[in-house]
Amino acid sequence: MINEQYQYSELTGKIIGCAMEVHRILGNGFQEVIYQRAMAIEMTKQGLSFSREHEINPEIGEPYLKKIEVVLMGKNNEEALLLPPYLEQAYEQAEKFCNLLSKRVRSGGFIKTASI
């Protein structure tokens, strides 16, 4: 239903329609990423442009740094991965955050890897 009183009523209706179609086809019980992918397909079918998971810092209106997933595996220093300075800073901030979190919840904490 389009209500001309609201600026984005038509767009909102299309997005809700896409979500309902995805739910009709998939139902319940899948992981979030499955619904995200299905929603992307349905929105593309409907001619809606979009981008996925862009986090915006509300204080400055700019995107946060991209999410980085790093898996470090090595049994000794020769196998270690050297982090560039900007990742070292992110690592330090993550450590501070996890230490604060561990004071509030039992399972919080930070496993520090050895530095070279």
Secondary structure, 3 states (H helix, E strand, C coil): CCCCCCCCHHHHHHHHHHHHHHHHHHCCCCCHHHHHHHHHHHHHHCCCCCCCCCCEECCCCEECCCCCCCCCCCCCHHHCCCCCHHHHHHHHHHHHHHHHHHHHCCCCCCCCCCCC
